[in-house]
Amino acid sequence: MTERSDPLVRLLERWPLRFRLPDLMERLAGDADPPEHAELARAALMGLARGLGERGAFEAIVKAGRFHVAEAVMLDASDTLKSQALASPAKLVESARAGRRQQLLQRLDELAGSAERAGLDLTYDRQALVALADRSWPDAERRLAELAQDLGERVEAKRSDLRKRIDAFGTADGDWAAACSALVENGQWQSVEQLLAHPEDRLSGPATVPRLPHWAGKESAETLLRWHLTAAGDALPAFQSWASQPGSPENELFLAYDRLREGGNESAAAFADALERFLGLEPGARTVHPVEGGYLTTLNGLFGEPGTEIFRPTGTVDLFVGEPERRTLPELQKLGPHVAVGPALGPEARAGRADCALITLDDLIGLGRLRSKRSAVLLRTVGEWWPLAAFTGGSPAELAERLGAPGERWARLSWIVDLTGLGDLALTAALAFETALEPALVHLYLEFLAESRMRTPSMDNVLRPQLAAAVASALLEPLAGSAAGEAAFWALLAAAPPGDPVNEEDLVLEMALACDDSELERFFPAGLAELSTVPLVERTGTSLQFRECGALILLAEQSDDLLTAALDRLSEAGEAAPDPMGTWREETNAALAADPHGVTDIGELVKRLAAEAASLNSKVMIEVEVGSGILVAASDLPLRATLRELLRNAFDALGEGGGTVRFAARTVRKDVIISVQDTGPGVDYPGSEHLIFRRGEGNRPAADGEGLYLARRLAGEFGGELLLASATDGHPVYVGAHFDLILPLADAE
């Protein structure tokens, strides 16, 4: 230990018994100079009272996590400790230190999780805290307590703020307010923010649809039906609020159900008509087909609630009416989701999700008490028994179509979650945060929830760990196994949290730092280009970012390791990355279906494409004479696909020998003209240059006859024009083809 100026301290630091007094050793190793005499005396007395030997005192110091004290003891009393037959003191200290370090990191992760769920920042110096724990666990524990207290105070302040915001909407908002409050209590505050961002749910959608009423007494549905249809003197007083009036749609529905006991197609038709009237429609002409065990007809009005018609545009479903003795649901092939009813078909006939969903007498009794939203309640009743595909379409692509445009997805997802019986608005909000409403991820989560039968689970504790691999697979699917593309994906996730943009140069640096093989760096630009095909990735100029998405949180924690793995795979396989020009054509096909309207900085786009193209062939030089800040009236994807097809054409022309491709720009009135020239052999169509834009008319061995046709077609989509400016036919001076892409300036629109 360091020599102190205080005589008492110097005496105690030489006192042989000090090694038996852990509290005294702690004071002597402290930062105070000199330590308070009273503190030293108290520590010595406490140590003497404990009656420990040198070994026991050392172990007590280590157990308490005072590792700096233990190291001081090892330095001053190594011979004493060895004589006590203590197993390697250094190993004992390091083992305990490693355990405390793990405990620290676990506590920090728990605090970070609490902060993340609350949408709050947790700021601390992780490296400094680890160093503090390596020195003194009690000091690190105090710092953890301070962090926890500060976070707890901020959490409580936010909880109070959220409650006030919910209360400001009033208490008459039923399911919406209940869902908000439940999420607040569960700490799922990003999900609460999702709900508060959609206050229209209070006035429309599933939150306004009442739950199916259920009779609270012990009486059977048959008894309740008898009370509805007869003036039974034994009806309970509580039934008065349930009783249907003769001639009302609900009373007529009960009469029609009672007639089903007679059997026959007329009874089946009468019931279907009565049910449609009950749902608010006037029945039209009806056809009833006899089938095994009953009759098959149709039912209209089930999808009558606004917002539900997207799931069955025709509004019609098949209705099976069972004969009086039919006790099992039919197996009617190729009908798709349909409904069934029958006097002998009780709840026991249900056996999980199937195309045939049963409407029981209990359901009808409950429906009869409703005065509004009847079709939505009935659809909810049968929907939870239909396959999930009845509402999702059965694939991510079908679900994307049903979810519609980004602005429609929240409302439509809320209907899917509700009608499938998976949950309520609380689950919708949780899913919206978790998936960013990306159809591929929404489909994945819905399928998992349907199979696991979870209702409003904790996303971070339950779903994220179970679905992490599936989420990664869904997001990486467009990359088709490209290690370069996957490396770019993990680099972006490692470089910044979702929502924060990262410059392409920084991403290249991120990959280079994780890569031992500098030869792989030539594949990085192509990998970055492929990110445009990945869901959740957004590009603005030369920056990329992930949309904020809860499902990415766990993946981000693994991104460093997964980036290394992708780079190793790229290196070990000697992968030259999939031919980017092959992916270009896929992007062209996608661009044909994309919205062509938008604004793009053509200079930034050309520079980005030039860098990408230069990495493909070292023998091709790309010259760019297009400045930044030229805004054209075309969206990024179609314009990028057009220029890539022109680049592909130039590369085909140059072949293995290489050459030069030049981009230049000039403004003419309200247009900008982008010239793309190459030093290839030119266009070999003397007098018939227009043929090169025809489909299948490629005039070079490497060409497929599609590129220029598609490029001109895309140009027309966003109001541009593609022209062949010159065709040399072997001219000794003007070498190569020259195309002009004419684009409308954005400020000219």
N, C-alpha and C positions, 0 to 999 in steps of 0.2 A: 504494500500500500504506500501511497505518497506520504512523505514526511509532513506532519502538520505543525503549526506554530504554537498551538495550545499545549501546555505541559501535560494536562490531564489526558488529552487525546493521545499525545505521544506515549504516555505511560500505558494506556489501554491497548494501543496498537502493538505493544511488546508483551502484553500480559498473556502467558501461556493458556490460561483458562478461557480466553476469548473465543476459541474455536468451539467451545461447548455452548455458547450463548448466541443463537441465531439472530435474536432481536438486536443485540449489541453489534454484531457484525454488520447488520443492515444499516445501523446508524453510522457506524464508522465508515462504511462505503458510500454514504450519502453525499449529496452535493454541498450541504451546509458546511461552512468553514469559518469558525469552528462550530461543531454541533453544540446544541444547548446542553449544559451539564445536567439539568434536570431530566432531559430526554435520555441521556446516556445512563443515568442512574436507574431510571425506570426500566430501560431496556435490559440492563444487567440483572436487576432483581427478577424480571419476568423470565429471563433465561435460566437463572439459578433455580427458580421455582419449577421449571419444566424438567430439570434433572437429566438432561441429555448428555450423551458422550459426543466426541468429535464426529463420529460417523452419523449418529442420529441428527445432530445439529446440521451437518452438511446436507443430508437428505431432506430435512425440513426446509432449508433454504431453497433447494432445487424444486421441491414440491410447490412452494409458494410462488415460484416463477421469478425469483430474484436472481436472474442469471448473472448479472454483473457482480453481485455479491459472491456467488458461487465461484466465479472465475478468480476473484480476489483471494478467496480462501484457498483455491487450488494453487495459486501462485505462492502463498505464504506458508501453506501447511501441507504440501504434497507428501512429505515424508510421514507426517502424522496420519494422513488419510490412508496411505499405503499400509502402515502398521496396523490399521483397523481392519485390514482385509476387505476394504471396500472395492467392489468391482469398478473398473476403470471410471474414475470421476468424470473425465471428459466425455465419455460415452453416455454416462448418466445425464449430464447437462444437455448434450446435443439431442438425446432422445426426448427429454422433457420439453426442450425448446421447440423441436419439430411438432410435438403435440399441441403446444400452445399456439404455434404459428397456424396450424390447421384450424384450430378453434377460432382464431382471429379471422381468418379468411371466410370461414363458414358464417360467422356473425356478420361480417361485412356484406356477404352475399344476401343474407336474410334482410338486412337493412336496405340494401339496394333493391331487393324484390318489393319490399313495402313501399319504397319511394317510387318505383316504376309503376306499381298498381295505382298509386295515388296521382301519378303524373307529375311528380315533384323531382327536383334535382337533389342528389346527394353528393356534396363536394367534400373531398378529403384527399390527403396525400397518402396513397396506398403504400408507397415505398417507405415513407417515414413511419407509418404505423407498424409495418412489419419490422423495421429496425427497432422501434420502441418496444415491441413485444419480445424481440430477441434479447433486449437488455433487461426489461422488467415487465412481467405480465401484469402486476397490479396497476402500473402506470398506464399500460395499454388498455386495460379494462376500464379505467376511469375515462379515458378518451372515448372508448366505445359508448360508455354510458352518456357522455356529453352529446355524442352524435345521435344516439337514440332519443334523448330528451328533446334535442332541437327538432329532430324529424317528427317526433310525437306531437310537439306543439304545432308544427306546421300542418301536420295531418289533421289535427283537431280543428284548426282554423279553416282548413279547406272543407272538412266535413260540415262545419257550421255554415259555411258559405253555400255549399251545395244544397243543404236543407232549406236555406232561405230562398234560393232560386226555385226549388221545387214548390215550396209553399206559396211563392208568388203567383203560381198558376191556379191556386185555389184547390179545394178538396173534392171537386166534382168531376175529376178526370179519371176515376176508376182505375182500370188496369194500368194506365200510363203512370199515374202517380205511385201506385203500388210497386211497379217495376223499378221506378227510379229509387224509391226508398229502400227496396231490398238490395239493390246494387250498392247504395251508399253504405249500408250496414255490413255488406260483405267485402267492402274495400275495393270494389271493382270500379274505380272512378273514371277511368277512360271510357268505360261503357256508359256511365252516367252522362258523361259529356256527349256521347253519341246520341243518347235519348234527348237531352236538352237541346241538341242541335236540330232535332226534328219534332218541335212542339205540335206540328200539324197532326201527329199521331193521336193527339187528344181528341181530335175532331173527326177523324176518319181512320179507316184501316181496322185491323183486328182488335185494337184496344177499345173500340166502340161496340164490339159485338159481345152481348151478354153470354154468360156461361149457361149451359143446359141445366134447367132447374131439375132437382130430384126431390121426390116426396120423402119427407123426413120420417114418416111413420113406418110401421111394420107391415102395413097392408100391401098386398101384391098389386102388380099392374092390372091384373084381371079384375080385381076388386075396384080399383080406381076407374077402369073402363065401365064397369057396371054402374058406378055412381054417376058417371058422365051421361050414360044413355037412359037411365031410369030415374024416377023420382024416389030413389031408395031412402027409406026412413032411417037406415042405419049409418048414413054418411056422417062422418065426423064434422064438427063445426069448422075445423081447420081446412076442410075441403072447400068451403065456400069461395075462397079466393082462387081455387083451381077450377071450379065448375064452369063448364062451357054452356053457352046459351043455345037452345035449339035453333037450327038454321044457320048458325055461325059456321065459317069455314072449318074451324077446329072440330066442331060437333059433327059436321058432315064427314070429316076425315075419320073420326072415331066410328061412325056408323059404317063407313066403307070398309074399315078394317074388320069390324065385327062380321060383315057379310062374307069375308074371305073364308070363314068356316064352312060356307056352303060350297066352295070350290067353283070351278068353271071360268071360262074366259070372260064372261060378262062381269063377274065379280072382280077379276083382275083389272079390267078396263076401268070399272067404276072407281077402284082404289087409286089408280094412276091419275084419273081425272081429278079426284078429290084432293090428292096430294098437290097437284099443280095449282088448283084454286087456292089451297092453303098457302102456297108459296107466292101467290099474287098474280098468277097467269090465268087466262081463259083457255081451257084445253081446245085443241083443234081435232081434226080427224085422227083416229087412232087405229093402229093395227096391232093385233095380239096374235102371237105365234105360239102354238103348243110345243113345249119341249119336255124332256124327261123330268117328271116330278113337279111340273108347274107350267107357267106361261111367261113368255118374253115379250115385253113391250118397251116403250121409251119413256123417259122422264125429262121434262123441260123445267127450267127455273132453278136448278140446283146451283148454277153459277151466276145467279142474278145479282149478287152483291157487287157494287162497283169495286174494281180491283181484282176480282177473282176470275173474270172472264178470260184473262190471258191463259189460264190453265186448260180451258176447253172452249175455244172460240165459237164452236157451234152451239154450245150451251146445253147439249143433249147427252144423256147417258142412258145406257140400257138398264132396264128394271126387270128383275126376275121376281115373279109372284109365285110362291110355293103353294102347292095343294095342301089341304088341311092336315094331311098325315106326313108331309115332308119335314124331316128333322135335321137334315144336313144341307150345307150350302152346295149349290151346283158347281160342276166343273165345266164351264162353258168356254171352249177354246176360241181364241182370236177375238174376243170381245173387248179386251182392254179393261180398264177399271170400270166396274159397274156396281149396282146396288141390288140388294135382295130383301124381300119381306115375306112373311108367312106366319099364320097363326100358331104353327108348331115350331117356328124357328126362334129359339131363345138365345140368350147370351152364350150358353154353352156351345153353340155351333161355331163360335169364333175360335180361330186357331192361329193367331198371328196375322201379319200383313199378307194380304192376298188381293187379287184383282176383284174378287167379290166381297163387298163390304155389306154387313147386315144392318138393317134398321129394325130395332126391336120395339115391342110395345112400350117398354119403359121409355125409350127415346121419344116415341110419339106422344106419350103422356106429358113429358117435359116440354116438348115443342109446343104442345097445345096451350101452355100457359104464357107463351111469348106473344107479344103484340107487334114486334118489329124484328128485323134482322133474322127472320126465320130461315131463309135460304143459307145464310152464312153459318148459322148454328148447325143446320143439318149437314152442310158440307164439312164443317169441322168434325162432326160426329162420325161421318163415314171416312173422312180423309185420314184420320189416324190409323185406320185399318187397311188403307190402300198401300201399295208399294210406294216408296219414296219417289220413284220415277214418274208417278202420276203427276207430280208437281215440278220435279226437276228436269224431266225429259230423259234421265238415265245416263247422261254424259256431260262433261264440262261444256262442250260446245252447245248442246241443247239448253243447258242451264243458262249459259251466256245469252242465248236468244230470249229466254223467258225473263231474265233479269233486266234486259233492255239496256238503255243508255245509262251512264254513270249516275245521272240525276234521278233515275227511276229505281235504282237497285235497292236502296234501303226499304222503300215501301213494299216492293215485291218480295224481298227476302222476309220481311215481317209476316207477310201472308203465308209464305212457304213454311216458316217455322211454326206458325200457329196452326195451320190446317193439317199439317202432318203429325200434330200432337207432340212435337219435339220440345216445345217450350213456349215462352211468351216473349214480350218485348225485351225483357232482361237478357234472354239468350240472343235475341236479334242484335242487341247492342254489343254484347260480348263478341259475337261472330263478326260484326262489322269492324270492330277494332282489331280482332285477331287476323282477319283475312284481307282487310282493306277493300272488301267487297270485290275482290278478284275472283271471277267465276271458277277458275280451276281450284282455288283454295276453298271457296265456299262449298263446292261439290264434295271435296275431300272431307271437310269437317261434318257436313250433313250426313254423309254416308256412315262415318264413324259413329256419330251420335245415334243414328237410327239402329245400327247394329248393336251398340253397347247399351242402348236404352237409358242413357244418362239424361237428366234434365237440369239445365242451367249449371253445368259443372264449373269448377274453378279452372279457367283456361291454363294459367301458368303452372299450376301444381299437377293437373291431371292430363290435359290434352297435349300441351306442348311437348313434354317428354315422349309421349306415345306416338305423336304424329311428326316429330322432327324429321325423321328419315323420309317419310312420305311427302312432307312439305318440300323438302329439298329436291326430291325426285320430280315433283310436279313443276317446280320452278325451273329446273334444269332440263326438262324434257325438250324444249325447243332447240337446245344446243346439240342434240343428237350425239351425245357422248364426246364432244370436242373437249379435250383436256385444256386447250388454250382458252376456249370460251368459259369453261368451268373455273379455271384459274382466275380469269378476269372477274367472274361472279364473286368468288370468295375474297378476292382482293378488294372489291368495292365494299363488301360487307365488313371487312376488317378495317378499312380505312376510315370509315365514319358511320355514325348511327343512321338508321333510316330517316330520311327527311333532310339530311345534310348533304349538299352537293360536293362532289370531289372532281377536281380537274383531271383530265386524261393523263397529263404528265405525272401527276402524283400517283395515279393508279399504276402506271408503268414502273415508277420507282418502287411502289409497294411490292409489286411482283418481282422486280429485280433484287430487292433486298432479301426476299424469301427464296431466291433461286441460286443454286451453286453453279449452274451452267449458263454462262453468258451467251452461248449459242442459241439458247431458247428465246432470247429477247426479240429476235426477229419475228417470232410468232405472236408477240403481245398485241400489236395493232389489230391483227385479224381477230384476236380474242375479244378485244374491246368492241370491235364493230359488231360482233355477234350478240353482245349484250342487248342490242336494240330489240331482239326477238324475245327477250325474257320478260314474263309478266312482272309487274311492280317496278321495273327499271324505267326511269324517265331520263331523257337527254335534253339538255338545254345548251345549245352551242357546243362547247368542248367539255362541258361538265355532265356528269352522270350522278344519279342518286336513286336510292330505293324509296318508294312511297312508304310512309309510316305504316307499320304492320306488326301486330303483336307476335305473329308466327315467326318473325325473323329474329326475335330477341334471343331465343335459345340458340339458333343457328349462328348468330353473331358471336356468341361465346365460343363456338367451335371453329370459327372461320380461319384462324391462324393455322391450326392443324390441317384443316381441309384444303387450304391454299397450298400448303407444303405437299400434301398428298397429290393434288392435281398437277403440280409442277414435277413431282417425281414421276408420275405416270407419263407425262409428256416427254420427260427425258429418257426414261427406261424404254419406252416403246419407239423412241426415235420419231415421234409423231410430228409430222410437218403441218399439223392442224388440218382439218377438212378443207378442201378447196374452197376458199372464200367465195369464188365466183359461182360455185354451186349454191351456196347460201344466198348469194345475191339474187339468183333467179327465184328462189323461194320468197324473198322479200318483195320482188317485183310482183309476184302473184298476189301477195298480201296487199301490196299498194293499190292494186286494181280495185280492191274492195274498200279501201280506206277513204276517209273524207278528204278530198283534195284541197279544201278551203283552209287557209291559214296564212301565217306570215313567217318567212324564213330569211335569215341572214345568209345570202347566197355565198358571200365571201368566206364566212366561217365554214359553211358546208363543203365548199370546194377544197379548202385547206385540209379539212378532216379526211375527205376522200382521197386527196393526193397522198397524205401520209400513209393511209391504209394501203393504197395501190403500190406505193414505193416499196413496201415490205414484201410484196408478192414476187417481185422479180428484180434482182439487183442490176440487171442489164437494161432496165427501162428507167429513163429519167423523166420525172414529172416536173414540168415548169408551170408555175401559177402566177398569173398576172391579173388577179381579181382581188380588189381590196375589201376590207371588212366594212360593215355598216350599210351594205346594199340590201334593202329589204324588198323581197318579192312576194307577190300574192299567191303563194302556194304552200301547202303544208309540207313538213319535213320529209315524211316517209315517201310519198309519190315522187317528190323532186329528187330525193336521194336515189331512188330506184331508177329514175330516168338517166341520171348522170352515170350511175354504175353500168347501165346497159351500154352507154357510149364508151365507157372505159373498157368494158369487156370487148367491144368491137375493135377498139384500138389495140388491145393486147393480142387479139386474134390476128390482126393485121401485121403486127410487129414480129410475132412468132418467137422462136428461140433466139434469134439473133439480137433482139432488143432494139432499142431506139429511143425516141422521145415522144412524149405526149404533152401538149401545151393547152392550158386553159387561159382564156383571156376574156375580158368583159368590156363592153362599151354601152353607153346609154343613148337611146334614140327616142326622143320625146317621152312617151309614157311607158316605154319598154326598156328592158335591159337585155342585151344579146350576149349569151355565153358561147364563145367559140371553143370547140374541141378539135384539135388538129393532131395528127400523128405523122410519123415519118415512114410509114409503111408504103406498100406499092400503089396505094390509091384504089379507086373503085373501078372495077373492070366491067363497066356497062356502058360503052360508048353510045351516046345518043338515047339511052334508055335508063338514065340514072334513077328515075322514079321507081323502078322495079325493086330497088334495094329495101324499100319500106314495105313491100308486100310480104305477107306471111309465107315462110318456107322458101324465100328467094335468096338465102345466104349465098354469097359468091366466093367464099373461101373455104378450104377444107376444114378449118377449125370451127367455123361458124355453124350454128344450128338453124339459121333462117328465122329466128324468133326475135332476137334482141332489138334490132332497129324498128321492127314492127311494133313491139311492145313499148319502146321508148317514145315513138310518135303518138301511140294511143294514150300513154300516160300524160304526155305533154298537153294533149287536147283536153284531158280531164280537168286540169287546173287553168285552162284558158290560154295555154301557151301554144307554140308551134315549133316543130323540128324540121329543119331544112338541110339539104345537102348544098353547101356553099361552093364547093369545087370538086371536080373529079378529073384527075390528071390524064388518065389513059396513057401512062408512060411519059408524060411531059418531062423534059430534062431539067427544069428549074423548080416547078411547084410540085414537090414530092408529098404524097400521102393524101388521105381524105380530110375534109374540113366540114364539120357540121356546125350549124348555128341553132342554138336553143333560144327561142324568143320568149321572154317571160314578162308578164305585166308587173310593173312596180307596185308595191303595196300602197304607197300614198297616192297612186293614180286610180285606186278603186273607188 
